Amino acid sequence: SDFPFVGTGLGTYYQIYLIYRTTPKEGRHAPQVDFFHAENELLEYLVETGIVGVGMFVFCGLFFINRFIKRWNSIESGLLYWTGIGFLCSLAAMTVHSLFDFPLHLPANAAFTAAIAGVMLRISDKELPWNGAFFSSKKPSFLDRPLETLIPSLVAILFVIRILYLPGNIIGEHYFLKGDDSLNSISKQKKIAMPIVLQADNEFQIAKRWGIQGGKLRHALGRIHYYLGLFSPEKSKKKEALFSKAEQYILKAIQEQPLLAFYHYDLGNLYEHWGKDDLSIVYLGNASKLDPQNPLYHYRLGKNEIKRKNMDHVYSIFHEVIR
């Protein structure tokens, strides 16, 4: 309702979702769930393009279908007649699918749908003689129908640009996931190995060069600096500098995505090893509120409260863990 006419912009659904998502209430049945898409193409386009964008989309769709049906009834070629029915059913199936998922965000589905729509648009051309013939003997000129030639050409150019951009994005995501898996292996083994940390750092740097950015990369780099700080001597300038850098990265990640519980948890964990117990409790408390079903967050918060000898709060926290 804040952007009713032109929306928030294409591709911004997840960022807007993080801003407007409500914090779950405390309780056992309020897990943290992130939705990268609206699971409904029409609703997502409504958010991203507003009433104007969806109105244009619906108008063009209805105009296209109406034009095809009017022309389809006059087709005398049996092959094209039944092929047209098949194409129309394909678009209908994709439309129904789009009400419960986001299939058109996949390049293969989008290209296939555009190809079918293009063939149907050609079939519905009133200038083509369909009395047993497939194509007109007269070759169309760009000057005769400039819009019908220019618009598909622009769409094709944009599609090619997108395809050329995808490899770099895929490569960056590949290296980011490799680095993330390396860090997650440390958590599973509960043993920090310097070679794994350095390998993960190298993979994140490659992912950054290939265009990966945003909160997830900052959070990952914050974890790297945190692990490197743990290897440094206690109370050394190097340890202080690494922890300070980790703090900056994770805080920026939280500013971009403030409702991700594990961001708060990792920052609270950093503060705990940094000796900043007051800040640690704040962020561990945030994590337990954002994801109340995760017993680890409650457990770590309880351990910190024991250090502060706040036993009344400790009892309530561990009671929640036991539940």
C-alpha positions as CSV (number, residue, x, y, z in Angstrom):
1,S,0.0,0.0,0.0
2,D,3.0,2.3,0.3
3,F,3.9,2.0,-3.4
4,P,0.5,1.5,-5.0
5,F,1.0,2.9,-8.5
6,V,4.5,2.0,-9.8
7,G,5.6,-0.5,-7.1
8,T,9.1,-0.9,-5.7
9,G,10.9,-1.9,-8.8
10,L,11.5,-5.3,-10.6
11,G,13.6,-7.7,-8.6
12,T,13.1,-6.0,-5.2
13,Y,10.5,-8.3,-3.6
14,Y,12.9,-9.9,-1.2
15,Q,14.5,-6.7,0.0
16,I,11.0,-5.2,0.6
17,Y,9.9,-8.3,2.3
18,L,12.7,-8.0,4.8
19,I,11.6,-4.5,5.6
20,Y,7.9,-5.2,6.1
21,R,8.2,-8.7,7.6
22,T,6.9,-8.7,11.2
23,T,8.9,-10.1,14.0
24,P,7.4,-13.4,15.2
25,K,6.0,-13.6,18.6
26,E,7.8,-15.6,21.2
27,G,6.6,-19.2,21.4
28,R,7.3,-22.7,20.2
29,H,5.3,-22.4,17.0
30,A,6.8,-19.3,15.5
31,P,9.8,-20.4,13.4
32,Q,11.7,-17.9,11.2
33,V,10.9,-18.4,7.5
34,D,12.2,-16.3,4.6
35,F,10.3,-15.9,1.3
36,F,12.4,-14.9,-1.6
37,H,9.3,-14.8,-3.9
38,A,5.6,-14.3,-3.3
39,E,4.7,-17.8,-4.6
40,N,2.3,-16.0,-6.9
41,E,3.6,-14.2,-10.0
42,L,0.7,-11.7,-10.2
43,L,1.1,-10.7,-6.6
44,E,4.8,-10.3,-6.9
45,Y,4.5,-8.2,-10.0
46,L,1.9,-6.1,-8.2
47,V,4.4,-5.4,-5.4
48,E,7.2,-4.7,-7.8
49,T,5.4,-2.8,-10.6
50,G,2.3,-1.5,-8.9
51,I,-1.2,-1.0,-10.4
52,V,0.3,0.6,-13.5
53,G,2.6,-2.4,-14.3
54,V,0.0,-5.1,-13.5
55,G,-2.7,-3.1,-15.4
56,M,-0.5,-3.0,-18.5
57,F,0.3,-6.7,-18.2
58,V,-3.4,-7.7,-17.8
59,F,-4.5,-5.4,-20.6
60,C,-1.9,-6.8,-23.0
61,G,-2.7,-10.3,-22.1
62,L,-6.5,-9.8,-22.6
63,F,-5.9,-8.0,-25.9
64,F,-3.6,-10.7,-27.1
65,I,-6.0,-13.6,-26.2
66,N,-9.0,-11.7,-27.7
67,R,-7.1,-11.1,-31.0
68,F,-6.0,-14.7,-31.2
69,I,-9.4,-16.2,-30.6
70,K,-11.1,-13.9,-33.2
71,R,-8.5,-14.9,-35.8
72,W,-8.3,-18.5,-34.8
73,N,-11.9,-19.2,-35.7
74,S,-11.3,-18.3,-39.3
75,I,-8.2,-20.5,-39.8
76,E,-8.9,-23.2,-42.4
77,S,-5.6,-25.1,-41.9
78,G,-6.4,-28.1,-39.6
79,L,-2.8,-28.3,-38.5
80,L,-2.7,-24.7,-37.4
81,Y,-6.2,-24.8,-35.9
82,W,-5.3,-27.6,-33.5
83,T,-1.8,-26.3,-32.9
84,G,-3.3,-23.0,-31.8
85,I,-5.5,-24.9,-29.3
86,G,-2.4,-26.5,-27.9
87,F,-0.5,-23.2,-27.6
88,L,-3.5,-21.6,-25.9
89,C,-3.7,-24.5,-23.4
90,S,0.1,-24.1,-22.7
91,L,-0.3,-20.5,-21.9
92,A,-3.4,-21.3,-19.7
93,A,-1.4,-23.9,-17.8
94,M,1.5,-21.5,-17.3
95,T,-1.0,-18.9,-16.0
96,V,-2.5,-21.3,-13.5
97,H,1.0,-22.4,-12.4
98,S,1.9,-18.8,-11.9
99,L,-0.9,-18.4,-9.3
100,F,0.9,-20.8,-7.0
101,D,4.5,-20.5,-7.8
102,F,7.0,-18.3,-9.7
103,P,7.8,-20.3,-12.9
104,L,8.4,-17.2,-15.1
105,H,11.4,-16.2,-13.0
106,L,13.2,-19.2,-14.5
107,P,14.8,-18.2,-17.8
108,A,13.9,-21.5,-19.5
109,N,10.2,-21.1,-18.7
110,A,10.1,-17.4,-19.6
111,A,11.8,-18.1,-23.0
112,F,9.5,-21.0,-23.8
113,T,6.4,-18.9,-22.9
114,A,7.6,-16.0,-25.0
115,A,8.2,-18.3,-27.9
116,I,4.7,-19.8,-27.7
117,A,3.2,-16.3,-27.4
118,G,5.2,-15.2,-30.5
119,V,3.9,-18.1,-32.6
120,M,0.4,-17.4,-31.5
121,L,0.8,-13.7,-32.3
122,R,2.0,-14.7,-35.8
123,I,-1.0,-17.0,-36.3
124,S,-3.4,-14.3,-35.3
125,D,-1.9,-11.9,-37.9
126,K,-5.0,-10.8,-40.0
127,E,-2.8,-10.1,-43.1
128,L,-1.7,-13.7,-43.4
129,P,-3.8,-15.9,-45.9
130,W,-4.6,-19.0,-43.9
131,N,-6.6,-20.7,-46.6
132,G,-4.4,-23.7,-46.7
133,A,-1.2,-21.6,-46.8
134,F,1.3,-21.1,-44.0
135,F,3.0,-17.9,-45.0
136,S,2.2,-14.9,-47.0
137,S,4.0,-14.5,-50.4
138,K,4.6,-10.8,-49.5
139,K,7.6,-10.3,-47.3
140,P,6.8,-7.8,-44.5
141,S,8.8,-4.6,-44.3
142,F,10.1,-2.9,-41.2
143,L,8.5,0.4,-42.4
144,D,5.1,-1.3,-42.8
145,R,5.0,-2.4,-39.2
146,P,7.8,-0.8,-37.1
147,L,6.4,-1.6,-33.7
148,E,5.8,-5.3,-34.4
149,T,9.4,-5.5,-35.6
150,L,11.1,-3.2,-33.0
151,I,9.6,-4.6,-29.8
152,P,10.5,-8.3,-30.4
153,S,14.0,-7.1,-31.4
154,L,14.4,-5.2,-28.1
155,V,13.1,-8.1,-26.1
156,A,15.6,-10.4,-27.9
157,I,18.5,-8.0,-27.2
158,L,17.6,-7.8,-23.5
159,F,17.3,-11.6,-23.3
160,V,20.8,-12.0,-24.8
161,I,22.2,-9.4,-22.4
162,R,20.6,-11.3,-19.5
163,I,22.1,-14.6,-20.8
164,L,25.5,-13.1,-21.0
165,Y,25.2,-11.8,-17.5
166,L,24.1,-15.1,-16.0
167,P,27.4,-17.0,-16.2
168,G,29.2,-14.5,-14.0
169,N,26.4,-14.5,-11.5
170,I,26.3,-18.3,-11.5
171,I,30.1,-18.5,-11.0
172,G,30.0,-16.0,-8.1
173,E,27.2,-17.9,-6.4
174,H,29.1,-21.2,-6.9
175,Y,32.2,-19.9,-5.1
176,F,30.1,-18.3,-2.4
177,L,28.4,-21.6,-1.7
178,K,31.8,-23.3,-1.6
179,G,33.0,-20.8,1.0
180,D,29.8,-21.1,3.0
181,D,30.1,-24.9,3.0
182,S,33.7,-24.6,4.3
183,L,32.6,-22.4,7.2
184,N,29.7,-24.6,8.0
185,S,32.0,-27.6,8.2
186,I,33.8,-25.8,11.0
187,S,30.5,-25.5,12.9
188,K,29.7,-29.2,12.4
189,Q,33.2,-30.4,13.4
190,K,33.4,-27.9,16.3
191,K,37.0,-27.4,15.4
192,I,38.5,-24.3,13.8
193,A,41.2,-25.1,11.2
194,M,43.2,-22.3,9.7
195,P,43.5,-23.9,6.2
196,I,39.7,-24.2,6.0
197,V,39.3,-20.5,7.1
198,L,41.8,-19.3,4.5
199,Q,40.2,-21.4,1.8
200,A,36.8,-20.0,2.6
201,D,38.2,-16.5,2.6
202,N,39.7,-17.1,-0.9
203,E,36.4,-18.4,-2.2
204,F,34.5,-15.5,-0.8
205,Q,36.9,-13.1,-2.5
206,I,36.5,-14.8,-5.8
207,A,32.7,-14.6,-5.4
208,K,33.0,-10.9,-4.7
209,R,35.0,-10.4,-7.9
210,W,32.2,-12.1,-9.8
211,G,29.5,-9.7,-8.5
212,I,28.3,-11.3,-5.3
213,Q,27.6,-8.6,-2.7
214,G,25.1,-7.6,-0.1
215,G,24.4,-8.7,3.4
216,K,25.2,-12.4,2.9
217,L,28.7,-11.6,1.7
218,R,29.3,-9.1,4.6
219,H,28.1,-11.7,7.1
220,A,30.4,-14.3,5.6
221,L,33.4,-12.0,5.7
222,G,32.5,-11.1,9.3
223,R,32.7,-14.8,10.2
224,I,36.1,-15.1,8.5
225,H,37.5,-12.2,10.5
226,Y,36.0,-13.7,13.7
227,Y,37.7,-17.0,13.1
228,L,41.0,-15.4,12.3
229,G,40.7,-13.3,15.5
230,L,40.3,-16.5,17.5
231,F,43.7,-17.6,16.3
232,S,45.3,-14.4,17.4
233,P,47.0,-14.0,20.8
234,E,44.7,-12.8,23.6
235,K,44.5,-9.1,24.2
236,S,46.7,-8.4,21.1
237,K,46.2,-5.5,18.7
238,K,45.8,-8.0,15.9
239,K,42.9,-9.8,17.7
240,E,41.3,-6.5,18.5
241,A,41.6,-5.3,14.8
242,L,40.2,-8.6,13.4
243,F,37.2,-8.6,15.9
244,S,36.6,-4.9,15.1
245,K,36.5,-5.7,11.4
246,A,34.2,-8.7,12.0
247,E,31.9,-6.4,14.0
248,Q,31.7,-3.9,11.2
249,Y,30.9,-6.5,8.6
250,I,28.1,-8.2,10.6
251,L,26.6,-4.9,11.7
252,K,26.3,-3.8,8.1
253,A,24.7,-7.2,7.3
254,I,22.2,-6.7,10.1
255,Q,21.4,-3.2,8.8
256,E,20.5,-4.6,5.4
257,Q,18.7,-7.7,6.7
258,P,17.7,-6.9,10.3
259,L,15.4,-9.9,10.8
260,L,17.8,-12.7,10.1
261,A,18.3,-14.4,13.4
262,F,21.6,-16.1,12.7
263,Y,23.2,-12.7,11.9
264,H,22.3,-11.5,15.4
265,Y,23.5,-14.8,16.9
266,D,26.9,-14.6,15.2
267,L,27.3,-11.0,16.4
268,G,26.4,-12.1,19.9
269,N,28.8,-14.9,19.7
270,L,31.5,-12.5,18.6
271,Y,30.9,-10.2,21.5
272,E,30.9,-13.1,23.9
273,H,34.5,-14.1,22.9
274,W,35.4,-10.4,22.8
275,G,34.5,-10.0,26.4
276,K,31.6,-7.6,25.7
277,D,28.9,-9.6,27.6
278,D,26.4,-6.8,27.7
279,L,26.3,-6.5,23.9
280,S,26.4,-10.3,23.6
281,I,23.2,-10.7,25.6
282,V,21.5,-8.0,23.5
283,Y,22.1,-9.8,20.2
284,L,21.7,-13.3,21.5
285,G,18.3,-12.1,22.9
286,N,17.4,-10.7,19.5
287,A,18.3,-14.1,17.9
288,S,16.1,-16.0,20.3
289,K,13.2,-13.6,19.7
290,L,13.5,-13.8,15.9
291,D,13.8,-17.6,15.9
292,P,12.2,-18.8,19.1
293,Q,12.2,-22.5,18.0
294,N,16.0,-22.7,17.9
295,P,17.1,-24.1,21.3
296,L,20.8,-23.1,20.7
297,Y,19.9,-19.4,20.8
298,H,18.2,-19.8,24.1
299,Y,21.0,-22.0,25.5
300,R,23.7,-19.5,24.6
301,L,21.6,-16.6,26.0
302,G,21.2,-18.6,29.3
303,K,24.9,-19.2,29.6
304,N,25.6,-15.5,29.3
305,E,22.9,-14.7,31.9
306,I,24.6,-17.2,34.3
307,K,27.8,-15.1,34.0
308,R,25.8,-12.1,35.1
309,K,24.1,-14.1,37.9
310,N,20.7,-13.2,36.6
311,M,19.2,-16.5,37.8
312,D,15.5,-15.6,37.5
313,H,16.0,-15.0,33.8
314,V,18.2,-18.1,33.5
315,Y,15.4,-20.3,34.8
316,S,12.9,-19.0,32.3
317,I,15.3,-19.3,29.4
318,F,16.3,-22.9,30.1
319,H,12.6,-23.8,30.8
320,E,12.0,-22.7,27.2
321,V,14.9,-24.8,26.0
322,I,13.5,-27.9,27.7
323,R,10.0,-27.3,26.2
